[in-house]
Amino acid sequence: MSGTSGTLPGRYPYRLIATDLDGTLLRGDGGVSDRTRAALRAVTDAGAVHIIVTGRPVPLSRAIFDQLRYRGLAVCAQGGQLYDAGEHRLLTSVTLDRQVGALAIEKIEAETGPLAVAASRDGLEGEVLVGPGYRFRHHDLPHRMCEDPDALFSAPLNKLYIQHPRLDDDALGAIAQSVAGQMVTVTIAGPGIVELLPLGLTKATGLSLAARRLGLGAADTLAFGDMPNDLPMFGWARRGVAMANAHSALKAAADEVTLSNDEDGIAVVLERLLA
């Protein structure tokens, strides 16, 4: 279903505001500024809906939702989970076939040598299992060290994370895409975060599903992001805005580049459109 593409009388020009979390809505200190909070309140008062679209699975997102008092729909796990934050309920969940994931790892390692791997388990309470050598960035979030690589695949997963001791994210992502891109979706979600997802799954997948539930569509949507995993969302939405701190690939694809996440870049755009 496609929504209205023009400005509605007395309403905000975009009826759906989609924001990534890390590097976009969240500042470098993990908080959200008063100015950005106020801008989001103003646009929702004007008739828009704000929806968070994040690569984090639900268990790694809930503390942020609580901090923001966010009670709406959220797209989590790169589009694999549609979550009702108010009811603490998973509405949809897409899992990665574990045999396919393990084979994808083998194919990538045949080109790169050994990888460090972490696995995100599916579900509302799913842990991130961190394998040997993997550098997990969010030490304050739910995770568990796992010395047995086979144990990473012992329960349903929503995605795998991979790192290499020498290759940077872009190089590792490119190799993974070239040798395993027919088996899994490969995306870069942040510094040191190269992910393997169910084939065809993107943030646009989850966002389009959430929009349909709200009676809205791509033509209604203004999206904000900072990393290559936001590219499909930008391709789907009517307008995509990259943060000043965004990856160069996302800036190249964006309709606009705003200020950084630490400079209230979201608020700057929302306030301008309110005016």
C-alpha angles and dihedrals in degrees: 000000000000122000132211114302099197135065113284117219109265092002138101116271090241120044096196123047111192117192131183115220116219113058091002118052093011121068121225089269091057096252136109119236123241089240093056092046090052093048092051091049090050095052093046089050086053091057106272127124120226117213127180115224111189141165089223115101116236098268090055092047104047097083089055092048090051091048091052094040084234112175104165135091116302130194108218138174094036092302097318096108128048106195133189102214094189094056096030089232134139109229096183134004130186119198132204115241101246095214090052090048093050091048091049089054090051092051093049093047089052086066102033107026122237119356131203108236137195127183130212112213118218125248142053092294099031114148128218107238110209115208128208113300097007113135106218109201100199104061091165092060128082111285140131131208113241120192095183110077091200091059089064087074098043097102137031113292136200094199149342127234121212134192134177126209094230111014118086122229097265093049094046092046092050093051092046090051093049097051103028105021092106090058105038140013110255119205141164111227102173143327107325092001114116110161138198113210137175108291112273095012117132139149087264089061093057096038093053090051092050091047092053090053088055093047091248137114147195093288090061096051134104111183131196125196148142112204140057091261085070093059095091090049090053090048091053101041125079090239132015123200120195123204119240087246092053127126112270092244092059093045089053091053097042126104088217140008115218132185121294127279089257091053098054093257093166093050092050091059097040092049092049091053091047088056 
